[in-house]
């Protein structure tokens, strides 16, 4: 049975078209060793197939609508590198109407491209070799104008269809994403319970990722950020090498990948289990903003309005705390809040941690729709190094706030009636965090 995503993709393509979608290539780490393989997200979305050296051909107007070219079974290679589905498995397990060894793709390409008016292929997104192969075949067919060949007249990037499909999750996808969220949330809880002064950031990273694998995830959905003290003020800090110090905060941004789908959670908590008053000042402001933005999520709310709301709340709070000086409205107009809040409120979430889909149409911010999954993750980051503050920004930051970085992130599903927080199992209220860590 074809995946519902593939059926819907064919419906949107139209009958007089063909799509050629290659799998991701294996990536060399060094010499003859490779990185762990991860399938191209669009290819996985349509087929569920997770092996390299594969091509999906989708032709809604033909009797054989779904054809796969895959690696054939090879006992010697399977001994070294693992089981292959082979041609038989592509039909039996992945519902291809027909399948061929990948080595036969070149000789069948002219037949594939003969007839359809529209070719869906993503030039520049696979490999230069594959792109050149497609160009040579199109050029050759167009030059053979005395033969009864009809090469495609129009070439369209399939992401124009696929990425909009991927924005709205179906029930099966939501169930998988809930599991990914649960695994990651429980891992964050274990980290809160286990963290102590004197540990290393990489120990927390290892603990989280071991928990992910032990509980069914394939691993992390992105490189974990484990930032203690001033490291928490670096947005994409991934060195994860410093010691956790008594009195500092620890920012943990880590998610699990389960059955191809990502979760993405950030929590910030005191390494010794107890917030200082200055830490609470920053933390409570970020938490208030995060909760208020989550409450706003519902069908029809514009994504830009959510970001604007977060800027307004954080700017007003920063003025009250002395991080910014002046009228909040003017500070927002002059973008002075960006000294401490310099990223977007969130992003789409799905197969990719920063998932596919457009955020604007004709220059207008996109309204939320039921079935979208997005992160809500405001933050404040007060660098410990005041010498790096650009001219025009506040130079007189209260010393008690220097080196404090706080981000709070949840995965939020838009529903018909509002929102559902998929990552609710990990606490975020300061009192709850302290009580959990005290145990």
C-alpha positions in Angstrom: 0.0 0.0 0.0 1.4 3.4 -1.0 2.2 5.9 1.7 -0.6 8.6 1.9 2.1 11.2 1.3 3.0 9.6 -2.1 -0.6 9.3 -3.1 -1.2 13.0 -2.3 2.0 14.1 -4.1 0.8 12.3 -7.3 -2.5 14.0 -7.1 -0.9 17.4 -6.9 1.6 16.6 -9.7 -1.0 16.0 -12.3 -1.2 13.0 -14.7 1.0 14.3 -17.5 4.1 14.6 -15.4 6.9 12.5 -14.0 9.1 13.1 -10.8 12.6 11.8 -10.4 13.7 12.0 -6.8 17.2 10.6 -5.8 18.1 9.4 -2.4 20.8 11.1 -0.4 24.4 10.1 -1.1 26.7 8.6 1.5 29.0 11.2 3.0 32.7 10.3 3.4 34.1 11.1 6.9 37.7 10.4 6.1 39.4 8.2 3.5 37.2 5.1 3.3 35.0 5.6 6.3 31.6 7.2 6.2 29.3 9.2 8.4 26.2 7.3 9.6 23.8 7.5 6.7 20.7 9.6 6.9 18.2 9.6 4.0 17.2 12.7 2.1 14.1 14.1 3.9 11.9 14.4 0.8 12.8 10.9 -0.4 12.1 9.5 3.1 8.8 11.4 3.3 7.5 9.9 0.1 8.9 6.3 0.3 10.1 5.5 3.8 13.1 3.9 2.2 16.3 4.5 4.1 19.1 3.1 1.9 21.5 5.0 -0.3 21.9 4.6 -4.0 18.2 4.7 -4.8 16.0 6.7 -7.1 12.2 7.0 -7.0 10.3 7.6 -10.3 6.8 8.8 -9.8 4.5 8.9 -12.9 0.7 9.4 -12.0 -0.4 9.0 -15.6 1.2 5.6 -16.2 0.2 2.0 -15.3 3.4 1.7 -13.2 3.0 4.8 -11.1 5.8 4.2 -8.6 9.1 2.8 -9.8 12.2 2.4 -7.6 15.8 1.9 -8.6 17.8 0.4 -5.7 21.0 -1.5 -4.9 20.6 -5.2 -5.7 21.1 -7.8 -3.0 24.8 -8.7 -2.6 25.8 -11.2 0.0 29.4 -10.0 0.2 28.5 -6.3 0.5 25.8 -7.2 3.1 28.3 -9.0 5.2 30.4 -5.9 5.4 27.8 -3.1 5.4 24.5 -4.6 6.4 21.2 -5.9 4.9 19.8 -4.5 1.6 16.2 -4.6 0.6 17.0 -5.2 -3.0 14.7 -5.1 -5.9 12.3 -7.6 -4.4 12.1 -5.7 -1.1 11.4 -2.4 -2.9 8.2 -4.0 -4.3 7.3 -6.2 -1.3 8.1 -3.8 1.6 7.8 -0.3 0.0 4.9 -0.9 -2.4 6.8 0.0 -5.6 4.8 -1.1 -8.7 8.2 -2.2 -10.2 11.8 -2.0 -9.2 15.2 -2.3 -11.0 18.8 -2.4 -10.0 20.2 1.1 -9.7 22.7 0.3 -12.5 19.8 0.2 -15.0 18.6 3.7 -14.4 20.7 5.3 -17.1 19.5 3.0 -19.9 15.9 3.6 -18.8 16.1 7.3 -18.4 15.0 8.2 -22.0 12.0 6.0 -21.6 11.1 7.6 -18.3 11.4 11.1 -19.7 9.5 10.4 -23.0 6.0 11.7 -22.9 5.3 13.7 -19.7 5.0 17.5 -20.3 6.3 18.3 -16.8 9.5 16.9 -15.1 9.7 17.3 -11.4 13.4 17.3 -10.5 15.4 19.4 -8.0 18.5 20.6 -9.8 21.3 21.6 -7.4 19.9 19.5 -4.5 21.3 16.1 -5.2 24.7 15.8 -6.9 26.4 17.5 -9.8 26.8 14.1 -11.4 23.0 13.4 -11.3 22.3 16.9 -12.5 24.6 16.5 -15.5 23.0 13.2 -16.3 19.5 14.8 -16.4 20.8 17.7 -18.5 22.5 15.4 -21.0 19.4 13.2 -21.4 17.1 16.2 -21.9 19.5 17.8 -24.4 19.9 14.5 -26.3 16.2 14.0 -26.6 15.5 17.5 -27.8 18.2 17.2 -30.4 16.7 14.0 -31.8 13.8 16.0 -33.3 13.4 13.6 -36.2 12.5 10.8 -33.9 9.1 10.4 -32.2 10.3 11.6 -28.7 8.5 14.0 -26.5 10.8 15.2 -23.7 9.4 17.3 -20.9 8.8 21.0 -21.8 8.7 22.2 -18.2 11.0 21.5 -15.3 9.7 22.1 -11.7 11.4 21.7 -8.4 9.3 19.0 -6.5 9.9 20.9 -3.3 7.2 23.4 -4.4 4.7 20.7 -3.7 6.5 18.5 -1.2 7.6 21.2 1.3 4.1 22.6 1.6 2.8 19.1 2.1 5.3 18.6 4.9 4.1 21.6 6.8 0.8 19.9 7.7 1.2 16.7 9.6 -1.2 13.8 9.4 -2.3 11.8 12.4 0.3 9.1 11.9 3.1 11.7 11.8 1.7 13.5 14.9 1.8 10.2 16.8 5.4 9.6 15.8 6.4 13.2 16.7 4.7 12.8 20.1 6.8 9.7 20.8 10.0 11.6 19.7 8.9 14.4 22.1 8.3 12.0 25.0 11.7 10.4 24.6 13.5 13.7 24.5 11.4 15.2 27.4 12.1 12.2 29.6 15.8 12.5 28.8 15.8 16.1 29.8 14.2 15.1 33.1 16.9 12.6 33.7 19.5 15.3 33.0 18.0 17.6 35.5 18.0 14.8 38.1 21.6 13.9 37.4 23.5 17.2 36.9 26.0 18.2 39.6 28.8 20.8 39.9 32.1 19.3 38.7 30.6 17.3 35.8 31.6 18.1 32.2 29.2 19.4 29.6 30.0 16.4 27.4 28.9 14.0 30.2 25.4 15.6 30.0 25.5 15.3 26.3 26.4 11.6 26.5 23.7 10.9 29.1 21.0 12.5 26.9 22.1 10.7 23.7 22.4 7.3 25.5 18.9 7.8 26.8 17.6 8.6 23.3 19.0 5.4 21.9 18.0 3.2 24.8 14.4 4.3 24.5 14.0 3.7 20.7 15.3 6.8 19.0 17.8 6.5 16.3 19.9 9.2 18.0 19.9 13.0 18.3 17.9 15.1 15.8 20.7 17.6 15.8 24.0 18.3 17.6 23.2 18.8 21.2 23.9 22.2 22.8 25.1 21.9 26.4 26.1 25.3 27.5 27.0 26.2 31.1 27.6 29.6 32.5 28.7 32.1 29.8 28.5 29.3 27.2 24.7 29.5 27.4 24.9 33.0 25.8 26.3 31.5 22.6 23.3 30.5 20.5 24.8 27.5 18.8 27.5 26.4 21.3 28.3 22.8 20.5 31.9 22.3 21.9 30.3 20.9 25.1 33.7 20.6 26.8 33.7 22.8 29.9 33.1 22.0 33.6 29.8 22.7 35.2 30.3 25.2 38.0 28.4 25.7 41.2 26.1 28.8 40.9 25.9 28.8 37.1 23.0 27.9 34.9 23.0 25.1 32.4 21.2 25.5 29.0 20.4 22.1 27.4 19.1 22.2 23.8 18.7 18.6 22.7 16.1 16.5 20.8 15.6 12.9 19.7 15.0 11.5 16.2 12.4 8.8 16.2 11.3 7.0 13.0 12.6 9.8 11.0 11.0 12.7 12.9 12.6 15.2 15.2 11.9 16.7 18.6 13.6 19.8 19.8 13.6 20.9 23.5 15.5 23.5 25.4 15.5 23.9 29.2 17.7 26.1 31.4 18.3 25.2 35.0 20.7 25.8 37.9 23.6 23.4 38.1 23.4 23.2 41.9 19.6 22.9 41.9 18.7 26.4 43.1 18.2 29.6 41.1 19.8 32.8 42.4 17.5 35.9 42.4 19.3 37.4 39.4 18.8 34.1 37.5 15.2 34.0 38.5 14.7 37.6 37.2 15.8 36.5 33.7 14.3 33.1 33.8 10.8 34.2 34.9 10.7 36.9 32.2 11.6 34.3 29.5 9.1 31.8 31.0 6.3 34.4 31.1 6.9 35.2 27.5 7.2 31.6 26.4 3.9 30.6 28.1 2.1 33.6 26.7 3.2 32.9 23.1 2.2 29.2 23.5 -1.3 30.4 24.6 -1.6 32.5 21.5 -1.0 29.6 19.1 -4.2 28.7 17.2 -5.4 28.5 13.6 -5.3 31.9 12.0 -2.7 33.6 14.2 0.1 34.9 12.0 3.6 33.6 12.8 5.0 37.2 12.7 2.4 38.2 15.3 3.8 35.5 17.7 7.3 36.9 17.2 6.1 40.5 17.7 4.3 39.5 21.0 7.5 37.9 22.3 9.5 41.0 21.5 7.0 43.3 23.2 7.0 41.2 26.4 10.7 40.7 26.6 11.5 44.4 25.8 9.1 45.6 28.5 10.7 43.2 31.0 14.2 44.1 30.0 13.4 47.8 30.7 12.1 46.8 34.2 15.3 44.9 34.9 17.6 47.6 33.7 18.9 45.7 30.7 17.5 48.3 28.4 16.7 52.0 29.1 14.0 54.0 27.5 10.5 53.7 26.0 9.8 50.1 25.1 8.0 51.1 21.8 11.0 53.2 20.7 13.4 50.5 21.7 11.5 48.0 19.6 11.4 50.4 16.6 15.2 50.8 16.9 15.6 47.0 17.4 17.6 47.5 20.6 16.1 44.4 22.1 18.4 42.4 19.7 21.3 43.0 22.0 19.8 40.2 24.2 17.1 38.6 22.0 18.6 38.1 18.5 16.8 35.0 17.0 13.3 34.1 15.8 10.7 32.8 18.2 10.7 29.4 16.6 10.5 27.3 13.4 8.6 24.4 11.8 9.4 20.9 13.1 9.1 17.6 11.4 11.4 15.3 9.5 14.0 18.1 9.7 14.5 19.9 13.0 14.2 23.1 11.0 11.5 21.7 8.8 10.5 22.6 5.3 7.8 25.1 4.3 7.3 28.7 3.6 6.9 31.3 6.3 5.7 34.1 4.0 3.3 34.4 1.0 3.5 37.5 -1.1 5.4 39.2 1.6 2.8 38.5 4.2 3.4 36.4 7.3 1.8 33.0 7.1 -1.2 32.2 9.4 -1.0 29.0 11.5 -3.0 26.0 10.4 -4.1 22.9 12.2 -1.5 20.2 11.8 1.5 22.5 11.9 4.1 21.7 14.5 6.4 24.5 15.5 8.8 25.4 18.3 8.2 28.3 20.7 11.6 29.3 22.1 12.2 32.8 23.3 15.4 33.5 25.1 17.7 36.2 26.6 21.5 36.1 26.4 23.6 38.5 28.4 27.3 38.0 27.4 29.8 38.0 30.2 32.1 40.0 27.9 31.0 43.7 28.0 33.9 44.7 25.8 32.1 43.1 22.8 29.0 45.2 23.1 28.5 47.1 19.8 28.3 50.9 19.8 24.7 52.1 20.2 23.7 49.4 22.5 23.4 49.5 26.3 26.9 49.5 27.9 25.7 49.7 31.5 24.4 46.3 32.2 23.7 45.4 35.8 26.7 43.2 36.8 24.5 40.5 38.4 23.0 39.6 35.0 26.3 39.2 33.1 26.9 35.7 31.8 23.3 34.6 32.2 21.7 32.9 29.1 18.2 31.4 29.2 16.1 29.8 26.5 12.9 27.8 27.0 11.7 25.7 24.1 8.7 23.5 23.5 7.3 21.7 20.5 3.8 22.8 19.9 1.1 21.3 17.6 -1.5 23.6 16.2 -5.0 22.0 16.7 -8.4 23.1 15.6 -9.1 24.4 19.1 -5.8 26.0 19.9 -2.5 24.3 20.7 -1.1 21.1 22.2 2.4 21.1 23.8 4.0 17.8 22.8 6.9 18.3 25.2 4.8 18.8 28.3 6.5 16.0 30.2 9.6 18.1 31.1 9.0 20.8 33.7 9.7 24.5 33.1 8.3 26.3 36.1 11.3 27.3 38.3 9.7 25.8 41.5 9.1 22.5 39.6 12.6 22.3 38.4 14.1 23.0 41.9 11.8 20.4 43.4 12.8 17.8 40.8 16.5 18.5 41.2 16.2 18.3 45.0 15.1 14.7 44.7 
